[in-house]
């Protein structure tokens, strides 16, 4: 057995040995090629570099380090990241550099379909004359295998680029082998984060968006190159941040600005308009770099595929829920909340020929990992309370694709899930509190009136109570105003918001405003549900709300006005009445006893107010005593005089 070489082409015979999953190694002699090959050889359509292409030196340094640090082991550098982050452009930059450097063989492969990979390899096998004519041409798979053998043994320098790899498992048998002479390199781009990509000595390099400096530099260079410097203004950096520093979005936005003669500030105003849609702001017509699709479609390209993967049916509802939360991240624990599990269970349809899937935290977690593998979101435990993240533009694209009828349930689920986390966060966990605040703010910002319609007021109040003093006063002013417009002046949520406003004012230089707010609310608070006889049924949500409102009102009045102030005493008396009407007689008597002490201190023992409260308290004590006596002695026990009078 021997090898004959003509130039650098290896002549391969009929006997092969399998090595590392590829048909490889030296074969029986075969005739030499009839003509010398014309090197270098270029195969495939290499994308041109984008206008104002950013070299991204920090990213390229990481890629080069991944290669140079493991030169004898690494077969490929896999550039992994979400849609629109510039993976293909980075691969194109390496390809153009290889062309300049005179690399002997450069092959650009569209790896979105494994059949295309095999077809390109087969073509390359003929182009480099990887074997004799007798061996070539039997089938595409056979020719592709011969090409991989040639890559393993040639002394020629080569670069294979596998762009947009979508099926890592199917690709396992078709990765170019390690070169015997160390003369080859593979660069692959993919949205996937599967563990199999880092197997076989391959190095995965995560590709993220531009840095703030790169994004701003891109806008400046792109607009300047189009002789549109007048469109640059002081809002360029803000616009880049609003676009999430996403290269694809920046490219479309810059082209739109040039076409429409729109400056950065005006484009930013249009972009932040809640009624505007991404397909209008970043249209296909603005695709001057040949990406081939609209930004919104590119960001959620794999979602339908993921929806059909295990766990089936959870990808879309998970994305919808994540899309109303903070793009900067939310806790993993949200997906174990009762609210999230109920929502996913309701959204997961039962297969026609199968039993319903039991949805629990494990299935929700599996859905997150699935979406992470497809780069639709990121799920990194090391990010702590912000472990789960979704790019802001991806979130916007998902929201725009969500049917209107499905939105209220998404908003309610997010509010309820955040409520569960708010109730459980430890007092000293400042990081979690800050995370919940930004997530509540994001939910409020993208849900509009819906948060008020699905009883999401609790998280808004929690946010106000956990804000810094300087931000709390304007926040509560705004929240009280919105609540009054949407729910009414005397609604418990409005009164609670105004009470909280008074409370934050008292801790600053706004004591007069605090007193004025409380004084304006006295009639609404004292009359609500108590003096007008419209008492809710015991245990109902309205009853719980009313008791809580009056308790908080009394607490704030006592702190602000004093324990014996008439307004405090009135609130205590009304709270006692409400407790009694709800059947909580012990609580009613306790509150009225405290109130009586205040009436005596303020008005004296002989004032009509004091006497009225004293008489009511005596009556309640008698009724309570006889009710207790009858419960302990049985239903046949006679009622006492006070009891008979009450009945």
N, C-alpha and C positions, 0 to 999 in steps of 0.2 A: 504494500500500500504506500503511495507517495502522492505528493502534491506538485502540480506544475503551475507556475505563475507566468502570465504574460503581462508585463508591466506590473500592475497591482491587482489585477483581477485574479481571483482564486478559481482554478478549474476544479469542479467537484464531480466525483463519480457517483456510483450507485449505492454504496454502503454507508449508512449514517449511524452515528451514535448519539443518543439523547443525553443532553447535558443541561441542567437547570431549567428543565421544562421546554427547551427548544431543540429541534433537530439540528445537531451541530457536529462539527469536527471534520477531520480530513477524510477524503474519499478516494476511490480509485481514479487513476489518471483519465483525463478527458482531453479532447483536442483544444488547442489554444484558440483564442478569438482570431477571427480572420482580419481584423483591423484594429488599430490602436484607438483607445477611447479618448474623447476630447474633454479633458479636465480643465477647470472644475465643472461639476454638474449641479444644476439647480432644478428642483422639482417642487411643484405646488405654487400657489399664489400667496406670496408674502404680503401682508397688509402694509400700506405706506404708513409712515409715522404721522400722527395727528398734528394738525397745525398747533404751534406753540407747545409742542410735546415737552413735558417736564422729565428731566433725566432721572429724578427720584433717586438721588445718590445713596441715601440711607437704605432704601429698599434693595437697590442693586448690590450694595455692600453685603447685606444679609444673604442674598442669593449666591453671590460669589463665595462668601465664607462657607456656605453649606456645601459648595463644590470643592473648594480648595482644602478645606479641613478634613475631607474624607476622599481624597482623589483616587485612592485605590479601591474604594468600596462603593461609593455612591454611583448608581447607574443613571440617576435622573434627579433634577430639581423640579419639584411639583409646586407650581404657583397656585395656591388655593385661596379663593375669596368669593364674595358675593357678586351679584350682577353689577356691571358698570364701574368696578373699581380699577380697571385698567390692566388686567392680567394679560390680555392679548397684546396690548401695546408694549408691555414690558418684554414679552416673548419676541415681538417684532423687532424691538430694539436690539436684542441679542442676535437675532437673525441677520439684520442689516450689518451689524458689527462683524459677524462671521463672513459675510460677503466681502466686506472691505478687507478683512484679514486673509482672504484667499483660502478659506476652508474648502477642501476638495469636494465634499458632497454636502449639500444643504437640502433637506426635505421638509416641507411644511405640510402637515397632515391635518385635515379636518377630522377630529377624533370624536365628534358627537355621535357617530354611529360606527360600530365595530366593523361593519362591512366596508365602510369607506377606508378605514385603516388598512384592512387587508388588501383592498384594491390598490391603494397608494403604494404599499410595500411591494405588491406584485409588479407594478409599473417600475418601481425603483430597481427591482431585481433585473429586469431587462435592460434598464438604462445603464447599469454598472456591469452588466454581463456577469451576474453572480454565479452562473454555472453554464455548462455547455447547452447548446440548443437542444440536445437530446433530453436534458433534464427540465429545461424551462418550458412553460406552456401547458403543462398537464392540468393544472387548476390554479385558481387564484390563491387558495390556501397553500398549495405546494410552492408556488413562486414566492409567496410572502415568507414562508419558512426558509427558503434558500437565501433570501435577502438578509434575514436575521443572522444566518450562519456567516454570511459575507461580512456583516458589521463586526462580528466577534473576532475575525481573523485578519482583517485588512490593516495595512499600515497607513492607509489613507486617512486623513482627518475628516471627520464628519459631524454634522449636527442634525438631529431629528427633533422637530417641534411637533408635539401632539396638542393641538389647540382644542379647547372645549371638550375635554374628556368627560363623558357623562355616565359611563358604566365601568367602574373600576374592576368589578369582578370579571366581566367579559374580557377586559384588557389584560388580565393576568398572564395569559399565554402569549401575548404579543408585545410585551415590553422589550425594547432593544437590549441585547445582552451586554455584559461588561466586556469592554474591548481588551483583548490580550495585550495590545501594545499601548493601551491608555490613550488612544487617539480619538475617541468618540465622546459625544455629550448628548444628553437628552434634556429638553426643557418641555414640561407639560403644563397646561393650564386647565383648571377645573373649578367648578363650584362646590365640589364634593369635599367632605372632610372625613371620609371613611378611613378606618385604621389600616385597611389593605393598601392604601396609597403610600404609607410609610414603610411598608414591608420591602423585602428584597434589597435593602440598602438604600432605597430612595429617600431623599430629604424633602420634607414638606415645608414650604415657606408660606406663611400666612400673609396675604396681600390685603391691605386695608385701603381706605380712601386717601386722597391727598392730605398732606399736612396743611395747616392754615396758610403757611407761607407759600407752599406750592400752588394752592388753589388761587390765592390772590395773584401770584405771578402769572398763572395761566390766563386769568381774565385780562390782565394788563397786556400780555404779549399777544393774545388772540385778537383783542380789539384793536391794538396798535397795528398788527399786521394787515387788518382789514381797513386801515385808514379811518378808524372810528374812535380815535382817542377822546373825542368829545363826549363819548358815552360813559367814560370813566369818571366817577365822582367819589365822594367820601363814603358812599355806601357799598363800595366794592367788597370790602372785607365782610360786611354784614351779610351781603348777598351770598358770598361763598359759604358762610356758615349756615345760612338758611337752606342752601342746597346740600347740606351735609358733606361738603367737600368731595362730593362724588364726581369723578372725572367725566362719566357719561352725561350726567345732568349739566355740568358746567359747559360741556361742549355744545349741547343743544341750546342751553340758555344764551350763550354768547352768540350763536348763529341767529337765534330769534331776535336778540337785541340789535344785531347788525341789519337784519332784514327789515325790521320795523322801526329802526332809528329810535330805540328806547334806551334811555340811560339806566344805570344800575338802580338808582333810587326808585324810578318809576316801575321798573321790572320787579323790584322787591315788593312794592305796594301791590302789584297785581298778584304776585306769588303768594303773599300772605292773606289775600282775600279768600275767606272761607268758601265762597261760592265758585272759585276758579278750580278748574280740573287740570291735572298734570298733562293730559293729552293735548290740551290747548296751550299750555305754557311751555311744554317741551315736545312739540309736535314732530312727526316723522319728517316733515319738510325741512326741519332744522338739522337733519342728520347729514351734515356736510362731511363727516369723517368716514361714512360708509359702514356704520355699525349695523344697519339693516333693520332696526326695529325701534318702536317708540320706547321711551324710558320706562313708563309704567309697566308695559308688557315685559320688558327685559328684567325688571326687578322681581316679578312673580312668575318667571318663566316656568319653573319646575313645579308649581303648586298643584296642578292637576295630577301629575305623576305621583307626588307625595301623598295626596289624598287617597289614592288607591293602594298605598303601601301599608304594611302593618305598623301600628294599629290602624286599621282601615277606618276612614271617615273622620279622623280627629284633626288632621292637619289644618283644614280650612277654619273650623271653629277656634282652634288655638291661635291661629294668625289673626283672626278677627278680634279676639279678646286682647291679644298682645298689642294690636294696632292702636288701641285707645289709651295705652299706658305710656309711660315715659320712654322715649327712644334710648335714653341713657341707661336704662336698665331697671328691672324690678326683681324682687326676691323669688327664688325658686319655690319658697313655701306658699306663695299665692296659688300654685297649681295643686296643692294638697288641701286647699280650703273647701269647705262644704259647698260654697257657692259655685266655685269653678267645677267641682265634680258633678254637681246637679246639672250645670249648663252643658258640659261635655256629654253627659249621659243622655240628655234630651236631644242633642244634636246628632249623636251617633246613630245612624239608621241601622235597623236589623237586616242582615242579608236575607234575600228571598228564600234561600234554601238552607239557612243556618239558624242556630239559636242566638238570641241577643247576647252581645258582649257585655260583661260586667265591667263597668268603668270605675276605676279607683285611682288613687295617686300613682300607682305603678304604671297604669296605661297613660296617664297624663305626662308622666316623666318620659315614657318611651316616645310619645309624640314630640316632645321637645327635642330629644336626641335625634329623632328622624329629621326634623326641620333643621337642626344644626348640621347634620351631615350633608344636607342639600344647600347649605349657606343661605337659607331663607331667614334665619335668625341665628344668634349665637347664644350658647349656653355654657358658661365657664364658671365652675365653682369658685375659682380663685378670685373672681370679681365680687365675692361677698354678697351684700344685699342688692347688688346690681348684676346678678349672675346672668339674667336673661335679657337680651338686648335685641332691638329691631331697628334697622336704619330708618330714619325719619321719613325718607321718601318711599321706602317700601311700605311703611305703616300707612302713609297717605294713599298709596296705590291700593292697598288692601281695603281701606275705608271707602274709597271711591267705587270699588267693585262689590261692596256689601249691599245687598238689597235693602231698601228702606224699611221693609217690614221686619227685618232681622235686627235692626240697629237697637231698638229699645231693650231687647233682652240682653244684648251685648253690654250696653251701658249699665243696666241693672246688675248684671253679674259682676262687672268690674267694681261697681260701688260696694256691693255686698262682700266681695272678696277682700277689698281694701279695708272695709269695716272690721272684718275678722282679724286682719293683721294689726289694725290700730288698737283693737281691744287687748291684744296679747303682747304688744311691744314692751319690753322692760323699760323702766323709767330712765335708766342710765345708758340705754343704747341710742346714742345720738346719731350714729350712722344710719340705722334703720329708720329713725324718725325723719331724718333729712330725705331719705329715699322715698318714704311714704308721702311726704309733702310734695315732692316733684311729680310723683305719680298721680296724686289727687289733682294737682294743677293741670297735668296733661289731660286727664279724664274730663275735667271741667271745660278745658279749652276746646276739645273736639266733640263734646256731646251737646253743647248748647242748652236749650230748655229741657232736654230729655232728663238730665240729672235731677231736675225738680219734679218731673212727672213720675219718676220711678222711686220716689222717696230716698233720694241720695243725699239728703241734707246733712246726715250725720257726719259723713267724711268731710264736708265743707266746714262744719263747726269744729271738727277735730283739727283740721288744718289751722284754723284761726287760733285755737287754744295752744298750738305748738309752735307758733311763729315768734320771731324775735319782736321785742316791744315796738321797735320803730316801724315794722311792717304791719303789726297787728291792728293799729287804729284805723288806717285807711282800708285795710281788708274788711274789718267788721262794718265800717260805714258802708262800703260797697255791698257787702252781703245782706245787710239789713235793708238797704234800698231795693235790691233785687227781690228779696223775699216779700217785701211789702207789695211790690208790683205784681208778683206772680201768685202769691198766696193770700194777700190781704193784710190789713193793718193789725187785726186782732188774732191772726193765726198764731198758734203756739211757736212755730219755727221763727216767725218774725219777732215775737216778743223775746224769745231766747237770744236771737241775734242782737237785738237792741240791749238786752241785759248784758251780754258779753261785751258790747261796745262800751257800756258804762263802766264795766269792770276794768277794761284795759285803760280807759281814760283816767280812772282814779289813781293808777300807779304812775302816771305822768303828770305834766303840768296842766291837766285838763279836768280838774275836779268840778269846776262849774258846769262843763259840758256833761260830765257824768251825772250830776244831780239833775240837770235839765232833762236828760234822756229818761231817767227813772221817773221823774215827776210827770212827764208826758204819758208814760205808760201806766201810771197808777190806776186810772179808771179801767183800762183794758185788762190788766192783770187781776184786779180785785173782782171784777164782775164776771170774768170768763168762767163759765160752767158751774159757778157757785151761787151767786146772788140771783141769777135769772132762772134757776131751777132746771137748767138743761144739763143735768148730770148724766154722764155716760154710764153704761153698765159696768159693774165691777169686773176688773180683769181685762176689759177691752183695751185696745191700743189707745183710744181717746182718753180713757181713765188714767192709764199709765202716763201719758203725755201731760195731762192736766196736773196730776200730783207732782211730777217732776218739775214742771214749770213753776208751780207755786212754791215748792221747796227751794228751788234756785232763787226765785224772787225774794223770798224771806231771807235767805242767806246773804244775798247781795245788799238788801236794804239794811240788814243788821250790821254788816261790815261798813257800809257807807254812812248810814244815818244814826246807828246806835240801836241797842236792843230794846229801848223803851220809847223809841220814836213812834208817833201815831201811825205812820205808814207801815212800819214794821209790825206793829201790833195788829193792824187790820189784815195784813197778809197772813199772820199766824192764825187769826180767828177763821179766815176763809179756808186755810189749809186744814184746820181742825174739822170744819164743816164737811169738807170734801172727803177726808178720811172716814168720818162717821157715815156719810152717805154710801161709801163703798164697803161698809161693814168692818173696817179696821178700827174697832172701838178703842182698843188700848192706845193706838197711835193718836187718835183724836183727843182722848182725855189728856195724854201727855203734852201735846202741843197746846191745848187750852189752859192747862195748869201753868205752863210757862208764860202764856199770854196774860193770864190773870195777874201774875206778879208784876208784869210790865204796866198793866192798866192801873194797878194800885200805886205804883211808883210815879206814874205820870199824871193821873187824874185824881188820885186820892181814893179812899175806900168807899166814899159815899156818892161818887159821881155816877150818873145813870149808866154810862158805858161800863163801869166797873161792876155795878150791881147786875146788869144784864148778863155779862160774861160769867159772874159768880153763880147766878141762878142756872144758866145753861150747864155749867160744869156740875153743879149739884144734881141736876136732873139726869145727866149722862151717867154719873157715878151710880146712882140708884138703879137705873135701867141695866147697866152693865153688871151690877152685883146680882140682881134678881135673875138675869139671864144665865149667869154662871151657876147660881144656886139650882135653877131648874135643870140645867144640863147635868149637874152632878147627882141630883135626886131623882131624875126621871120625868117624863112628860106629864105624869099625874099630879105632880106637886102644884099646890095653889100659887097663883101669882100674888106678889105683895102689892101694897097700895100704889107704889110708884110705878110698878110694872103694869098694873091694871090701867092706870091713868094714861101711860104711854100707848097701850094697846087700844 
